[in-house]
Amino acid sequence: MKTTRELIADELRSIRARKNVSIEEVAKQSQVNKDTISRYENNLVSMQIDKLEQLLNYYDVKFDIFFENIYAKKHNKD
C-alpha cells in the first residue's frame, strides 16, 4: 500500500498531466519553483501546505476534493 505522501505526489502529477501543462508553466503561473514541484511530484521532499495550496489554486482544484481523492485511493480495496 502506498503512503499518503506517495498518493499526494501521484495525484499532483496526475492533475498536471490531465491539465496538459509543463512543470515550467505551472511554476510560472503558481509561483512555486519548478524544482520544488518536481520534488513534490516525485515524493522526494515533504510538502509545505502553503505550496500545496498555491498549486491547487493554479489547478483550480479544491483542497477538500483533493484530499477526498487521496482518502479514497488510500482506502480502495482493489
N, C-alpha and C positions, 0 to 999 in steps of 0.2 A: 504494500500500500504506500502511495506517495505521501510525503509530508505536506502539511498545509502550505509551507513555503514553496515547495515544488509545484503545487497546484496553482498558487498565485502566479508564479513565473510562467507556467504553461498558459494560464488564462490571459496574461498580459500579451504574450507572444501571439496567441490565437486572435485576440482582439485586433492587434496591429495588422495581422495577416488578412483578417476579414475586411478591414478598412482599406487594405491595399496601399499602405504608406510605408515609407522607409524610416529607419531609425533616425536618419538625419532630419527628415521632415518633422517627425514627432518632436525631436529635440528642439528644433527651431520654433515650432508653434507652442510647445508646452513649457519651454524654458527649463527643461531638465536636460542635463548634459547627456550627449549620445552614449558616452562610455558608461554612464550610470544606468541608462536604460538597458544597455546590453548586459550589464552585470545583473540587473534585476531579472531580465528575461531568461538568463542562463543560471539563475539561482546561485550566483557567486557571492552575493552580499545580502545582508538583511535589509529589508526595505524600510525607508523612512516614510511614515504615514503622510507627511505633507507632500512628499514627492509622488506617492501613490495618488493622492487627491488631485494633484496637478495633471497627472497622466489620465486619470479617469475623466476629469473635466474636459481635457482635449478630445478624448474618445467619445464624449457625450454618453458616458455610462454612469449610472447612479451607483453610489457606494453600496447601498443595501442590496441592489440587484447583483452587483459584482460578488459580494460575499455570499449571497444565496446560491449563486452558481458554484462557488468554491465548496460550500457546505454540501450541496447536492452531489458533487463529484466525490467528495471525501467519504460520503455515506452510501454511495452507489454500490450495490451488491453484485453487479455484473462481473 
